[in-house]
Amino acid sequence: MNSILKPYVGVRIRQLLQEEQAYDGWRLNECSPMVGDYGTVVDVLRAAGLPDKYVVECCQADGSTLWLAEFFAEELEINPTELA
């Protein structure tokens, strides 16, 4: 596992490698994730023989979920404010 990408780390979407519908597995997204969006890793999904996936949530100012989606590590980068 990429030791930097762990629960509660802030991330930015750097690229999208899947079809749009693949990012709405929970069917609750108010909009689709887009390159440049920020969110927080809330879980890491692991399965033998498959690459890890990262569940990321993007919240609105009132704390409600804007979108919740699974990403591959190469789709994400650490939010620069997390590294300061």
N, C-alpha and C positions, 0 to 999 in steps of 0.2 A: 504494500500500500504506500502511496505517496504520503509520507509522514506529515507534510504540510497541509494536505487536504483532509481535514478531520472535522467532526461535528463542531459546530459553533464558530467556524472560521468564515469570515466574509470573503466572498468571491465575486468576480465579474465574468460575464460570459464573453469569451473571446472568439468563439466560432460555434456554429451549429452543424452537426454532422448527420442529423436524422431528419426525417420528414416532420412537418409541423405537428401532425396529430400524435406523434410519438412522445411529445412533451406534455401531453394532457392525460396521462394514465389514470389519474384520479377523477377526471371529469369535473373539476371545480375551478379551472382557470378562468379568470375574467378576461384575460388576453394571453397571447402566446409570448413565451420568452423571446427576447431579441438580443442580438449582439450588442454589448454595451450595458445591458441590465446588470444590476447588483443584487445579490441575495446572500443567504446564509446556508451553509451546509448543515442539514439537520440529521442526516444519517448516511452511512456508507453501506452499500449492498455488495455482498461477496457471494460468489458461487464457484465451486471447483471448476477449473478449466475455462472460466470466463473472466474478462477484465472487470475490475471494480467499477461500480457506478455510484454516483454521488447524488443524493436527494437534496435539492436546493429549493428554498422557499424565498420568495420575494414578497415583502409586506408593504401595504400602503401606510400612509401617515397615521391612520387610526388603528393600526396593528392588524387589520384584516388581511387575509392572504390574497395577493394579486395573482400569483401563480405558484405552483408546486410541481417540480419536474425532476427527472433523472438525467444526469449528464455523465459522459466519459471524462476522465481527467484532462484529456487534451482539449476539451471544450471550455475549460475553466482556467482562470488565473486568480491568484490571491489579490484581494483588494489591497492596493498600495498602503492604505492607512493601517492595515494589519501588520505591516512589516516595519513600521516606524518605531 
